């Protein structure tokens, strides 16, 4: 299992950094994103703790970007 950090930029101006553990063969930023967010089906938006997400990216424990 590899630990990566998903960084979420939220509508309220906050930045959330969330550690996520994923199996080595499934390490993608998109997989990590879907594990930690809630999807609003009515508005086609994603939320984290009730706040809309504007953008996100992921890095591994070495600081490298995860596609």
Buried (B, 14 or more C-beta within 10 A) or exposed (E): EBEBBBBBEBEEEEEBEBEBEBEEEEBEBEBBBEEBBEEEEEEEBBBBEEBEBEEBBBBEEEEEEBE
